[in-house]
Amino acid sequence: MAEARTLTDVKTALAEKYEHLARLTHSDTRKKKLYNRALRYRRQVAQLGHGQK
């Protein structure tokens, strides 16, 4: 249980990091890539949360 919680925290932090980087960049291509990477981590967090119930 604690391991899943830690994993969720790490993946959420990574998603926030990539969203922040996407807001800072001016390149549309890089922005899209970073937002997609953040979305991937958000989906993984949702999947982990769904598996705990």
Contacts in CASP RR format, 6 or more apart in sequence:
PFRMAT RR
TARGET T0000
AUTHOR 0000-0000-0000
METHOD contacts of the structure
MODEL  1
MAEARTLTDVKTALAEKYEHLARLTHSDTRKKKLYNRALRYRRQVAQLGH
GQK
1 52 0 8 1.000
4 48 0 8 1.000
4 49 0 8 1.000
4 52 0 8 1.000
7 48 0 8 1.000
8 45 0 8 1.000
8 48 0 8 1.000
8 49 0 8 1.000
11 41 0 8 1.000
11 44 0 8 1.000
11 45 0 8 1.000
11 48 0 8 1.000
12 41 0 8 1.000
12 42 0 8 1.000
12 45 0 8 1.000
14 38 0 8 1.000
14 41 0 8 1.000
15 38 0 8 1.000
15 39 0 8 1.000
15 41 0 8 1.000
15 42 0 8 1.000
15 45 0 8 1.000
16 38 0 8 1.000
17 38 0 8 1.000
18 34 0 8 1.000
18 35 0 8 1.000
18 37 0 8 1.000
18 38 0 8 1.000
18 41 0 8 1.000
19 34 0 8 1.000
19 35 0 8 1.000
19 38 0 8 1.000
21 34 0 8 1.000
22 30 0 8 1.000
22 31 0 8 1.000
22 34 0 8 1.000
22 35 0 8 1.000
22 38 0 8 1.000
25 31 0 8 1.000
25 34 0 8 1.000
END
